[in-house]
Structures are given as structure tokens and as C-alpha cells.
Amino acid sequence: MPFHPELFIRAEESFIYTSTNQRFLDWTSGQVSTILGHGHLEVVKTISHYAERLSHIYSGMVSPPVVDLATTLGLFLSTGSKANEAAIRIAKLVMGKFEIVGLGESWDGTTAASSGAQYHAAMKGYDPLVCGSHDWASCGSLAAMIMEPILSSGGMHVLPDGYLRALRGHYDKRGMLLIVVEAQTGLERTGSMFAFEHEGVVPDNLTLSKTLGNGFPISAVVSSDKIAQTTHINDPLAAAVGPKVLTIALRDDLPQRASKSGLQLRQALEGIRAKNRSIGDIRGKGLLLGMEIVDGENNEPDLALGGLLEVTGLYPIGAHEREIPHTSSTFRLVPPI
């Protein structure tokens, strides 16, 4: 995807602004990170406080934000890839095994072990990666399963009802750990604080990243007391943001708000689909929703139109309605009001 021709110089709430003062509704949210919106005053105040007083110290020194976050979570780092890498290493260490199972369309990161478990996304154009597992049913050194409760980057696929519970039973029998990745699904977006709660399943390791810092680089591995015996010491500035985001999400009942708003969004998208054959399946939970762009004649994915929408999908508020010709219909993009 080419760069947008404008320079983006500031952001506020759900909007981003260019150097020519054009205002855009931000559908990307730092790749679905900023669950509280841009420039949330409490988050900004927290960052400013520690940027002025205690932004960085040696990793062998402990600061109040680090203690607060460690009390709330566990092992914390800076990116989702690192969190998943750490969760896999923990599983191998605890279980004394080395094979990792992952879902084909998952996206778990770009580091060695995390990418080695995601198959379709990572095994194109590369040499063999770190050991995963080709056939989990017959492999003998299975340490863990790593998975997203909703395959967001893989196409917003919601797992079938009961799937996660069934997996939990299978892996308990095989003596494996369950690692759940909630980089994009965690902290209220699906209508619950964590997406695994919809199934009533508790993972052995839970990884958090994007939403935890509201776009700020912080990630975490949350484990049971039995598994997690130590914590990683992080910079106080990053560590201070995590507890503030968690506090706001719980205090302001964001899961309930996401559930209600998500229902409204889904109903609006369904209304658009009823009038346009270029929209196929609409899926997801809460406010984590996606829709397929299809050829209206045979309902197959329309990559050309999808690519065109990706390139032209940002419209300044107040711009004129724009039509994109299509073989079966006209897909009308209307700027948000």
C-alpha cells in the first residue's frame, strides 16, 4: 500500500489531522491499538509525569510503575512479538518439550518462535523457521498451543462456539499449555475485558500488547503463579501507561460500551450490505468487526476492489461522496459524519 500523500501531524480522540488541516476519521487506530482514542488526557498526563521525572533507569533498578504493573500483570516487555516469544519460551521451559501448535491463519508476531507458529503468514519466501508442529495429533514433544480467540489479521474469523473449550480439554489430556494472544482482542473491544471470557476458558499464558498501552509500546505475558516465578523489569515510562489504561477501561465500563456500540455498528453494516452486492460476510465480536469485499456475481473475494478501497479508504471530513465503479454494482464510499 503506498503512503498517503499528506503529512499527518496530530491526532485527537477518533480523528487525525494533516499539515493542511484536513480531518480524517481514523479507522486504523495505530493498527487497532488506541482503544481510548488519541490524546486521552489521563494517559497524556501519566506519560508527561514520568517523561519529566523518571523515563528510563537501569533494568536492575525498580520503580513504582514497574511494581504497579507487575502486581497487576506479570512478565512485561515492549512489543506483542516479544510477549509471544516469551510465552513460548516459558511453555518450553515449564513443560520440558519443544513443539508448538498454531492456527494456520493466525498472526502471532515477527520474532523467531512467534513467526514459526503461524504457518501461512510466515512460511512464504523464508528458510525453515524455529520448530513448530506439522501434525499436533501425532507429534510427541508438544509444549503448547498458541492462538488468537478471534483471528483478526487473518480475516476477522470468530472461532466456532465451544471450539476453545474443546481445545482446552484436548491439550489438558496431552499435557500441553494454552497460550491465548489478545493483542487486538484484549481490553474490552469484543464486549468483554478479554475475548477468551466469551468461552469461559482460562489460558495458562495470556499475552497482551497493542491495546494495553493505547498505542504506547508495552506488552505483557500474564501467567498463573505456578508458571510465572519472575518478572521482567521495564522502563518506568512504558510501565506507567499499562495500569492507567487498565484502570480507565474498568472504571468506564468499556466492555459494555463496546458491546452496545458494536451491535449498532453491525446493524449499520448489515444495512449497507442489503443494498450492495460488493459486501459479503460481516463477522467479529463487539467493535472488532470486519467485512468481506466480494464480486457480486459469484460472491468470491474481489481483490481488485478491496485493494482500491484500501488505497482510497481515507476521506477527509466534508469531502464529497465518491463512487468506485464495479462490474456488478457501484460501491459508494460516504465520508463519516
Short mmCIF file of the C-alpha atoms (twelve columns), coordinates in Angstrom:
data_MODEL
# 
_entry.id   MODEL 
# 
loop_
_atom_site.group_PDB 
_atom_site.id 
_atom_site.type_symbol 
_atom_site.label_atom_id 
_atom_site.label_alt_id 
_atom_site.label_comp_id 
_atom_site.label_asym_id 
_atom_site.label_seq_id 
_atom_site.Cartn_x 
_atom_site.Cartn_y 
_atom_site.Cartn_z 
_atom_site.pdbx_PDB_model_num 
ATOM 1   C CA . MET A 1   0.000   0.000   0.000   1 
ATOM 2   C CA . PRO A 2   1.506   3.407   -0.961  1 
ATOM 3   C CA . PHE A 3   1.988   6.168   1.561   1 
ATOM 4   C CA . HIS A 4   -0.776  8.727   1.828   1 
ATOM 5   C CA . PRO A 5   0.331   11.959  0.079   1 
ATOM 6   C CA . GLU A 6   -0.466  14.129  3.129   1 
ATOM 7   C CA . LEU A 7   1.670   14.517  6.250   1 
ATOM 8   C CA . PHE A 8   -0.249  13.672  9.427   1 
ATOM 9   C CA . ILE A 9   0.800   15.989  12.234  1 
ATOM 10  C CA . ARG A 10  -1.618  15.464  15.136  1 
ATOM 11  C CA . ALA A 11  -4.457  13.313  16.455  1 
ATOM 12  C CA . GLU A 12  -7.329  13.877  18.859  1 
ATOM 13  C CA . GLU A 13  -9.946  11.384  20.060  1 
ATOM 14  C CA . SER A 14  -11.008 9.426   16.931  1 
ATOM 15  C CA . PHE A 15  -9.587  11.869  14.404  1 
ATOM 16  C CA . ILE A 16  -6.233  12.521  12.748  1 
ATOM 17  C CA . TYR A 17  -5.185  15.778  11.068  1 
ATOM 18  C CA . THR A 18  -2.867  16.610  8.170   1 
ATOM 19  C CA . SER A 19  -0.496  19.530  7.694   1 
ATOM 20  C CA . THR A 20  -3.204  21.192  5.562   1 
ATOM 21  C CA . ASN A 21  -5.660  20.772  8.456   1 
ATOM 22  C CA . GLN A 22  -7.751  18.088  6.792   1 
ATOM 23  C CA . ARG A 23  -9.530  15.964  9.386   1 
ATOM 24  C CA . PHE A 24  -9.896  12.180  8.959   1 
ATOM 25  C CA . LEU A 25  -11.813 9.636   10.953  1 
ATOM 26  C CA . ASP A 26  -9.104  7.156   11.972  1 
ATOM 27  C CA . TRP A 27  -10.199 3.589   11.183  1 
ATOM 28  C CA . THR A 28  -6.689  2.221   11.682  1 
ATOM 29  C CA . SER A 29  -6.121  3.382   15.278  1 
ATOM 30  C CA . GLY A 30  -2.423  2.581   15.083  1 
ATOM 31  C CA . GLN A 31  -3.396  -0.849  13.722  1 
ATOM 32  C CA . VAL A 32  -6.283  -1.144  16.198  1 
ATOM 33  C CA . SER A 33  -4.261  -0.095  19.222  1 
ATOM 34  C CA . THR A 34  -5.693  3.094   20.663  1 
ATOM 35  C CA . ILE A 35  -8.825  1.821   22.391  1 
ATOM 36  C CA . LEU A 36  -9.173  5.008   24.454  1 
ATOM 37  C CA . GLY A 37  -8.703  7.326   21.482  1 
ATOM 38  C CA . HIS A 38  -5.860  9.689   20.665  1 
ATOM 39  C CA . GLY A 39  -4.663  12.132  23.280  1 
ATOM 40  C CA . HIS A 40  -6.658  10.750  26.215  1 
ATOM 41  C CA . LEU A 41  -5.997  13.334  28.926  1 
ATOM 42  C CA . GLU A 42  -5.294  10.843  31.723  1 
ATOM 43  C CA . VAL A 43  -2.866  8.836   29.581  1 
ATOM 44  C CA . VAL A 44  -1.137  12.024  28.398  1 
ATOM 45  C CA . LYS A 45  -0.821  13.233  31.987  1 
ATOM 46  C CA . THR A 46  0.709   9.911   33.058  1 
ATOM 47  C CA . ILE A 47  3.227   9.951   30.197  1 
ATOM 48  C CA . SER A 48  4.126   13.602  30.863  1 
ATOM 49  C CA . HIS A 49  4.620   12.948  34.568  1 
ATOM 50  C CA . TYR A 50  7.130   10.135  34.077  1 
ATOM 51  C CA . ALA A 51  8.753   11.682  30.989  1 
ATOM 52  C CA . GLU A 52  9.665   14.630  33.216  1 
ATOM 53  C CA . ARG A 53  10.614  12.686  36.338  1 
ATOM 54  C CA . LEU A 54  11.622  9.099   35.572  1 
ATOM 55  C CA . SER A 55  11.557  7.954   31.949  1 
ATOM 56  C CA . HIS A 56  14.396  5.403   31.990  1 
ATOM 57  C CA . ILE A 57  16.634  3.665   34.503  1 
ATOM 58  C CA . TYR A 58  18.906  0.616   34.531  1 
ATOM 59  C CA . SER A 59  16.935  -2.637  34.296  1 
ATOM 60  C CA . GLY A 60  18.254  -3.818  37.649  1 
ATOM 61  C CA . MET A 61  16.539  -0.922  39.416  1 
ATOM 62  C CA . VAL A 62  12.866  -0.974  40.407  1 
ATOM 63  C CA . SER A 63  10.434  1.938   40.147  1 
ATOM 64  C CA . PRO A 64  6.817   2.413   41.324  1 
ATOM 65  C CA . PRO A 65  5.254   2.000   37.830  1 
ATOM 66  C CA . VAL A 66  7.125   -1.280  37.380  1 
ATOM 67  C CA . VAL A 67  5.885   -2.567  40.737  1 
ATOM 68  C CA . ASP A 68  2.297   -1.495  39.954  1 
ATOM 69  C CA . LEU A 69  2.282   -3.195  36.557  1 
ATOM 70  C CA . ALA A 70  3.975   -6.340  37.849  1 
ATOM 71  C CA . THR A 71  1.356   -6.565  40.601  1 
ATOM 72  C CA . THR A 72  -1.435  -6.297  38.035  1 
ATOM 73  C CA . LEU A 73  0.104   -8.416  35.295  1 
ATOM 74  C CA . GLY A 74  3.335   -10.387 35.298  1 
ATOM 75  C CA . LEU A 75  6.118   -10.548 32.715  1 
ATOM 76  C CA . PHE A 76  6.040   -7.366  30.626  1 
ATOM 77  C CA . LEU A 77  8.009   -6.225  27.596  1 
ATOM 78  C CA . SER A 78  7.621   -3.740  24.733  1 
ATOM 79  C CA . THR A 79  6.006   -5.498  21.730  1 
ATOM 80  C CA . GLY A 80  3.474   -8.217  21.003  1 
ATOM 81  C CA . SER A 81  6.066   -10.312 19.196  1 
ATOM 82  C CA . LYS A 82  8.304   -10.261 22.264  1 
ATOM 83  C CA . ALA A 83  5.400   -11.185 24.537  1 
ATOM 84  C CA . ASN A 84  4.502   -14.188 22.373  1 
ATOM 85  C CA . GLU A 85  8.154   -15.178 22.122  1 
ATOM 86  C CA . ALA A 86  8.420   -15.059 25.910  1 
ATOM 87  C CA . ALA A 87  5.198   -17.054 26.365  1 
ATOM 88  C CA . ILE A 88  6.517   -19.781 24.055  1 
ATOM 89  C CA . ARG A 89  9.863   -19.884 25.866  1 
ATOM 90  C CA . ILE A 90  8.063   -20.144 29.209  1 
ATOM 91  C CA . ALA A 91  5.959   -23.032 27.895  1 
ATOM 92  C CA . LYS A 92  9.012   -24.919 26.644  1 
ATOM 93  C CA . LEU A 93  10.839  -24.371 29.916  1 
ATOM 94  C CA . VAL A 94  7.907   -25.394 32.130  1 
ATOM 95  C CA . MET A 95  6.831   -28.396 30.059  1 
ATOM 96  C CA . GLY A 96  10.297  -29.632 29.054  1 
ATOM 97  C CA . LYS A 97  9.105   -30.028 25.433  1 
ATOM 98  C CA . PHE A 98  9.717   -28.027 22.268  1 
ATOM 99  C CA . GLU A 99  6.891   -28.316 19.711  1 
ATOM 100 C CA . ILE A 100 4.312   -25.513 19.390  1 
ATOM 101 C CA . VAL A 101 0.899   -25.755 17.697  1 
ATOM 102 C CA . GLY A 102 -0.682  -22.744 15.981  1 
ATOM 103 C CA . LEU A 103 -3.633  -21.994 13.740  1 
ATOM 104 C CA . GLY A 104 -2.866  -21.635 10.046  1 
ATOM 105 C CA . GLU A 105 -4.310  -18.133 9.601   1 
ATOM 106 C CA . SER A 106 -3.035  -16.731 12.902  1 
ATOM 107 C CA . TRP A 107 -0.727  -13.752 13.283  1 
ATOM 108 C CA . ASP A 108 1.497   -14.040 16.334  1 
ATOM 109 C CA . GLY A 109 4.451   -11.789 15.558  1 
ATOM 110 C CA . THR A 110 7.707   -11.402 13.661  1 
ATOM 111 C CA . THR A 111 10.285  -12.915 16.034  1 
ATOM 112 C CA . ALA A 112 11.664  -16.415 15.508  1 
ATOM 113 C CA . ALA A 113 9.390   -18.627 17.606  1 
ATOM 114 C CA . SER A 114 6.260   -16.489 17.224  1 
ATOM 115 C CA . SER A 115 6.510   -16.452 13.415  1 
ATOM 116 C CA . GLY A 116 7.410   -20.154 13.362  1 
ATOM 117 C CA . ALA A 117 3.979   -20.982 14.790  1 
ATOM 118 C CA . GLN A 118 1.873   -19.011 12.324  1 
ATOM 119 C CA . TYR A 119 2.466   -21.024 9.140   1 
ATOM 120 C CA . HIS A 120 0.639   -19.331 6.239   1 
ATOM 121 C CA . ALA A 121 1.750   -15.786 7.110   1 
ATOM 122 C CA . ALA A 122 5.389   -16.612 7.898   1 
ATOM 123 C CA . MET A 123 6.401   -19.501 5.673   1 
ATOM 124 C CA . LYS A 124 6.458   -17.703 2.319   1 
ATOM 125 C CA . GLY A 125 9.886   -16.872 0.958   1 
ATOM 126 C CA . TYR A 126 11.814  -17.879 4.069   1 
ATOM 127 C CA . ASP A 127 14.058  -20.742 5.015   1 
ATOM 128 C CA . PRO A 128 12.772  -23.177 7.677   1 
ATOM 129 C CA . LEU A 129 11.816  -21.351 10.855  1 
ATOM 130 C CA . VAL A 130 12.029  -22.331 14.518  1 
ATOM 131 C CA . CYS A 131 10.305  -25.627 15.257  1 
ATOM 132 C CA . GLY A 132 6.545   -25.624 15.190  1 
ATOM 133 C CA . SER A 133 4.389   -28.700 14.761  1 
ATOM 134 C CA . HIS A 134 3.176   -30.161 11.477  1 
ATOM 135 C CA . ASP A 135 0.706   -32.657 12.937  1 
ATOM 136 C CA . TRP A 136 -0.305  -31.957 16.518  1 
ATOM 137 C CA . ALA A 137 -2.294  -35.194 16.821  1 
ATOM 138 C CA . SER A 138 0.778   -37.413 16.363  1 
ATOM 139 C CA . CYS A 139 3.729   -35.292 17.499  1 
ATOM 140 C CA . GLY A 140 5.314   -36.398 20.747  1 
ATOM 141 C CA . SER A 141 7.027   -33.309 22.173  1 
ATOM 142 C CA . LEU A 142 4.136   -30.869 22.309  1 
ATOM 143 C CA . ALA A 143 4.696   -27.991 24.730  1 
ATOM 144 C CA . ALA A 144 1.846   -25.588 23.971  1 
ATOM 145 C CA . MET A 145 -0.800  -24.230 21.631  1 
ATOM 146 C CA . ILE A 146 -0.678  -20.514 20.752  1 
ATOM 147 C CA . MET A 147 -3.792  -18.908 19.298  1 
ATOM 148 C CA . GLU A 148 -5.951  -15.815 18.934  1 
ATOM 149 C CA . PRO A 149 -9.558  -16.162 20.183  1 
ATOM 150 C CA . ILE A 150 -10.549 -14.208 17.057  1 
ATOM 151 C CA . LEU A 151 -8.259  -14.449 14.020  1 
ATOM 152 C CA . SER A 152 -8.237  -10.698 13.427  1 
ATOM 153 C CA . SER A 153 -5.422  -10.154 10.920  1 
ATOM 154 C CA . GLY A 154 -6.320  -13.476 9.318   1 
ATOM 155 C CA . GLY A 155 -9.741  -12.182 8.273   1 
ATOM 156 C CA . MET A 156 -11.713 -11.460 11.467  1 
ATOM 157 C CA . HIS A 157 -12.679 -15.130 11.887  1 
ATOM 158 C CA . VAL A 158 -14.546 -15.882 15.103  1 
ATOM 159 C CA . LEU A 159 -13.894 -19.406 16.364  1 
ATOM 160 C CA . PRO A 160 -16.986 -21.643 16.472  1 
ATOM 161 C CA . ASP A 161 -18.850 -21.811 19.768  1 
ATOM 162 C CA . GLY A 162 -17.236 -24.391 22.020  1 
ATOM 163 C CA . TYR A 163 -14.018 -24.585 19.957  1 
ATOM 164 C CA . LEU A 164 -11.794 -23.058 22.615  1 
ATOM 165 C CA . ARG A 165 -13.295 -25.221 25.363  1 
ATOM 166 C CA . ALA A 166 -12.761 -28.335 23.246  1 
ATOM 167 C CA . LEU A 167 -9.129  -27.365 22.622  1 
ATOM 168 C CA . ARG A 168 -8.606  -26.803 26.330  1 
ATOM 169 C CA . GLY A 169 -9.785  -30.363 27.021  1 
ATOM 170 C CA . HIS A 170 -7.570  -31.889 24.322  1 
ATOM 171 C CA . TYR A 171 -4.477  -30.062 25.485  1 
ATOM 172 C CA . ASP A 172 -5.053  -30.874 29.130  1 
ATOM 173 C CA . LYS A 173 -5.107  -34.551 28.163  1 
ATOM 174 C CA . ARG A 174 -1.875  -34.158 26.181  1 
ATOM 175 C CA . GLY A 175 -0.151  -32.230 28.979  1 
ATOM 176 C CA . MET A 176 0.148   -29.004 26.948  1 
ATOM 177 C CA . LEU A 177 -0.208  -25.349 27.877  1 
ATOM 178 C CA . LEU A 178 -2.685  -22.995 26.196  1 
ATOM 179 C CA . ILE A 179 -1.327  -19.569 25.163  1 
ATOM 180 C CA . VAL A 180 -4.003  -17.038 24.150  1 
ATOM 181 C CA . VAL A 181 -2.903  -13.969 22.171  1 
ATOM 182 C CA . GLU A 182 -5.056  -10.891 22.795  1 
ATOM 183 C CA . ALA A 183 -3.049  -8.151  21.099  1 
ATOM 184 C CA . GLN A 184 -6.102  -6.797  19.275  1 
ATOM 185 C CA . THR A 185 -8.946  -8.507  21.124  1 
ATOM 186 C CA . GLY A 186 -7.922  -7.710  24.699  1 
ATOM 187 C CA . LEU A 187 -9.203  -4.924  26.956  1 
ATOM 188 C CA . GLU A 188 -12.906 -4.516  26.114  1 
ATOM 189 C CA . ARG A 189 -13.062 -4.340  22.318  1 
ATOM 190 C CA . THR A 190 -15.075 -7.564  21.854  1 
ATOM 191 C CA . GLY A 191 -17.609 -6.747  24.564  1 
ATOM 192 C CA . SER A 192 -15.693 -8.385  27.405  1 
ATOM 193 C CA . MET A 193 -12.407 -7.460  29.037  1 
ATOM 194 C CA . PHE A 194 -10.758 -10.401 27.244  1 
ATOM 195 C CA . ALA A 195 -12.134 -12.359 24.297  1 
ATOM 196 C CA . PHE A 196 -11.441 -15.746 25.917  1 
ATOM 197 C CA . GLU A 197 -14.084 -14.856 28.527  1 
ATOM 198 C CA . HIS A 198 -16.804 -15.426 25.919  1 
ATOM 199 C CA . GLU A 199 -15.945 -19.136 26.147  1 
ATOM 200 C CA . GLY A 200 -15.319 -19.270 29.893  1 
ATOM 201 C CA . VAL A 201 -11.826 -20.676 29.323  1 
ATOM 202 C CA . VAL A 202 -8.775  -19.515 31.273  1 
ATOM 203 C CA . PRO A 203 -5.453  -19.812 29.391  1 
ATOM 204 C CA . ASP A 204 -2.164  -20.805 31.011  1 
ATOM 205 C CA . ASN A 205 -0.432  -17.816 29.442  1 
ATOM 206 C CA . LEU A 206 -2.167  -14.678 28.164  1 
ATOM 207 C CA . THR A 207 -0.270  -12.177 26.004  1 
ATOM 208 C CA . LEU A 208 -1.291  -8.530  25.680  1 
ATOM 209 C CA . SER A 209 0.216   -5.741  23.607  1 
ATOM 210 C CA . LYS A 210 -1.346  -3.144  21.274  1 
ATOM 211 C CA . THR A 211 -4.386  -2.220  23.351  1 
ATOM 212 C CA . LEU A 212 -2.549  -2.428  26.681  1 
ATOM 213 C CA . GLY A 213 -0.622  0.777   26.024  1 
ATOM 214 C CA . ASN A 214 -3.326  2.533   23.963  1 
ATOM 215 C CA . GLY A 215 -0.692  2.653   21.203  1 
ATOM 216 C CA . PHE A 216 2.279   3.075   23.552  1 
ATOM 217 C CA . PRO A 217 4.905   0.276   23.200  1 
ATOM 218 C CA . ILE A 218 4.176   -2.069  26.087  1 
ATOM 219 C CA . SER A 219 3.235   -5.738  26.149  1 
ATOM 220 C CA . ALA A 220 2.765   -8.383  28.815  1 
ATOM 221 C CA . VAL A 221 2.641   -12.090 29.498  1 
ATOM 222 C CA . VAL A 222 0.104   -12.948 32.198  1 
ATOM 223 C CA . SER A 223 0.638   -16.378 33.772  1 
ATOM 224 C CA . SER A 224 -0.559  -18.326 36.752  1 
ATOM 225 C CA . ASP A 225 1.529   -18.118 39.931  1 
ATOM 226 C CA . LYS A 226 2.655   -21.686 39.290  1 
ATOM 227 C CA . ILE A 227 4.159   -20.779 35.919  1 
ATOM 228 C CA . ALA A 228 5.385   -17.225 36.447  1 
ATOM 229 C CA . GLN A 229 8.108   -17.076 39.059  1 
ATOM 230 C CA . THR A 230 9.897   -13.943 37.880  1 
ATOM 231 C CA . THR A 231 9.047   -10.661 36.175  1 
ATOM 232 C CA . HIS A 232 10.925  -8.663  33.574  1 
ATOM 233 C CA . ILE A 233 11.836  -5.157  34.715  1 
ATOM 234 C CA . ASN A 234 10.814  -2.493  32.195  1 
ATOM 235 C CA . ASP A 235 11.253  1.264   31.842  1 
ATOM 236 C CA . PRO A 236 9.052   3.257   34.216  1 
ATOM 237 C CA . LEU A 237 7.586   5.425   31.431  1 
ATOM 238 C CA . ALA A 238 6.163   2.480   29.493  1 
ATOM 239 C CA . ALA A 239 5.211   0.609   32.645  1 
ATOM 240 C CA . ALA A 240 3.193   3.585   33.903  1 
ATOM 241 C CA . VAL A 241 0.852   3.566   30.893  1 
ATOM 242 C CA . GLY A 242 -0.402  -0.030  31.274  1 
ATOM 243 C CA . PRO A 243 -2.063  0.341   34.714  1 
ATOM 244 C CA . LYS A 244 -3.621  3.657   33.657  1 
ATOM 245 C CA . VAL A 245 -5.223  2.075   30.566  1 
ATOM 246 C CA . LEU A 246 -6.492  -0.877  32.628  1 
ATOM 247 C CA . THR A 247 -7.913  1.472   35.256  1 
ATOM 248 C CA . ILE A 248 -9.785  3.563   32.690  1 
ATOM 249 C CA . ALA A 249 -11.148 0.501   30.867  1 
ATOM 250 C CA . LEU A 250 -12.596 -0.944  34.080  1 
ATOM 251 C CA . ARG A 251 -13.750 2.339   35.615  1 
ATOM 252 C CA . ASP A 252 -15.580 3.497   32.483  1 
ATOM 253 C CA . ASP A 253 -17.104 0.054   31.766  1 
ATOM 254 C CA . LEU A 254 -15.626 -0.061  28.267  1 
ATOM 255 C CA . PRO A 255 -16.583 -3.735  27.658  1 
ATOM 256 C CA . GLN A 256 -20.292 -2.908  27.982  1 
ATOM 257 C CA . ARG A 257 -19.910 0.199   25.849  1 
ATOM 258 C CA . ALA A 258 -18.057 -1.781  23.159  1 
ATOM 259 C CA . SER A 259 -20.777 -4.431  23.162  1 
ATOM 260 C CA . LYS A 260 -23.538 -1.832  22.702  1 
ATOM 261 C CA . SER A 261 -21.665 0.191   20.076  1 
ATOM 262 C CA . GLY A 262 -20.612 -2.983  18.281  1 
ATOM 263 C CA . LEU A 263 -24.248 -4.018  17.890  1 
ATOM 264 C CA . GLN A 264 -25.065 -0.621  16.397  1 
ATOM 265 C CA . LEU A 265 -22.102 -0.853  14.011  1 
ATOM 266 C CA . ARG A 266 -23.019 -4.365  12.894  1 
ATOM 267 C CA . GLN A 267 -26.631 -3.323  12.231  1 
ATOM 268 C CA . ALA A 268 -25.411 -0.356  10.164  1 
ATOM 269 C CA . LEU A 269 -23.060 -2.580  8.143   1 
ATOM 270 C CA . GLU A 270 -25.836 -5.111  7.588   1 
ATOM 271 C CA . GLY A 271 -27.996 -2.280  6.246   1 
ATOM 272 C CA . ILE A 272 -25.271 -1.302  3.786   1 
ATOM 273 C CA . ARG A 273 -24.805 -4.935  2.714   1 
ATOM 274 C CA . ALA A 274 -28.517 -5.264  1.979   1 
ATOM 275 C CA . LYS A 275 -28.131 -2.536  -0.647  1 
ATOM 276 C CA . ASN A 276 -24.777 -3.521  -2.119  1 
ATOM 277 C CA . ARG A 277 -23.670 -6.860  -3.537  1 
ATOM 278 C CA . SER A 278 -19.998 -5.940  -3.157  1 
ATOM 279 C CA . ILE A 279 -20.154 -6.675  0.581   1 
ATOM 280 C CA . GLY A 280 -20.022 -10.321 1.620   1 
ATOM 281 C CA . ASP A 281 -19.710 -11.742 5.115   1 
ATOM 282 C CA . ILE A 282 -19.632 -9.446  8.151   1 
ATOM 283 C CA . ARG A 283 -18.022 -11.031 11.196  1 
ATOM 284 C CA . GLY A 284 -16.350 -10.382 14.529  1 
ATOM 285 C CA . LYS A 285 -17.398 -9.529  18.078  1 
ATOM 286 C CA . GLY A 286 -18.202 -6.223  19.727  1 
ATOM 287 C CA . LEU A 287 -16.357 -3.417  17.980  1 
ATOM 288 C CA . LEU A 288 -13.790 -5.767  16.428  1 
ATOM 289 C CA . LEU A 289 -15.609 -6.266  13.132  1 
ATOM 290 C CA . GLY A 290 -14.612 -6.885  9.545   1 
ATOM 291 C CA . MET A 291 -16.430 -7.283  6.257   1 
ATOM 292 C CA . GLU A 292 -15.543 -9.081  3.050   1 
ATOM 293 C CA . ILE A 293 -15.376 -7.261  -0.281  1 
ATOM 294 C CA . VAL A 294 -16.643 -9.675  -2.930  1 
ATOM 295 C CA . ASP A 295 -17.572 -9.981  -6.571  1 
ATOM 296 C CA . GLY A 296 -21.341 -9.599  -6.556  1 
ATOM 297 C CA . GLU A 297 -21.781 -12.169 -9.332  1 
ATOM 298 C CA . ASN A 298 -20.248 -15.196 -7.588  1 
ATOM 299 C CA . ASN A 299 -19.582 -13.963 -4.029  1 
ATOM 300 C CA . GLU A 300 -15.843 -14.647 -4.373  1 
ATOM 301 C CA . PRO A 301 -13.256 -12.265 -2.871  1 
ATOM 302 C CA . ASP A 302 -12.736 -9.212  -5.073  1 
ATOM 303 C CA . LEU A 303 -9.059  -8.385  -4.521  1 
ATOM 304 C CA . ALA A 304 -9.031  -5.554  -7.046  1 
ATOM 305 C CA . LEU A 305 -11.882 -3.663  -5.398  1 
ATOM 306 C CA . GLY A 306 -10.544 -4.480  -1.944  1 
ATOM 307 C CA . GLY A 307 -7.166  -3.024  -2.896  1 
ATOM 308 C CA . LEU A 308 -8.814  0.079   -4.317  1 
ATOM 309 C CA . LEU A 309 -10.775 0.600   -1.124  1 
ATOM 310 C CA . GLU A 310 -7.604  0.152   0.933   1 
ATOM 311 C CA . VAL A 311 -5.824  2.842   -1.050  1 
ATOM 312 C CA . THR A 312 -8.720  5.328   -1.177  1 
ATOM 313 C CA . GLY A 313 -10.408 4.485   2.095   1 
ATOM 314 C CA . LEU A 314 -9.286  7.621   3.947   1 
ATOM 315 C CA . TYR A 315 -11.568 10.549  3.245   1 
ATOM 316 C CA . PRO A 316 -11.416 13.977  4.831   1 
ATOM 317 C CA . ILE A 317 -14.492 15.006  6.757   1 
ATOM 318 C CA . GLY A 318 -16.608 17.156  4.483   1 
ATOM 319 C CA . ALA A 319 -15.324 15.641  1.221   1 
ATOM 320 C CA . HIS A 320 -17.816 14.849  -1.486  1 
ATOM 321 C CA . GLU A 321 -19.322 11.401  -1.816  1 
ATOM 322 C CA . ARG A 322 -17.194 9.259   -4.095  1 
ATOM 323 C CA . GLU A 323 -18.162 6.344   -6.297  1 
ATOM 324 C CA . ILE A 324 -15.932 3.433   -7.214  1 
ATOM 325 C CA . PRO A 325 -17.134 1.606   -10.359 1 
ATOM 326 C CA . HIS A 326 -17.505 -2.149  -10.109 1 
ATOM 327 C CA . THR A 327 -18.543 -4.820  -12.589 1 
ATOM 328 C CA . SER A 328 -21.661 -5.803  -10.671 1 
ATOM 329 C CA . SER A 329 -22.583 -2.635  -8.794  1 
ATOM 330 C CA . THR A 330 -21.333 0.709   -7.607  1 
ATOM 331 C CA . PHE A 331 -19.644 0.747   -4.233  1 
ATOM 332 C CA . ARG A 332 -20.329 4.135   -2.705  1 
ATOM 333 C CA . LEU A 333 -17.932 5.479   -0.092  1 
ATOM 334 C CA . VAL A 334 -19.505 8.118   2.092   1 
ATOM 335 C CA . PRO A 335 -17.308 10.189  4.410   1 
ATOM 336 C CA . PRO A 336 -18.180 9.775   8.101   1 
ATOM 337 C CA . ILE A 337 -20.380 12.470  9.592   1 
# 
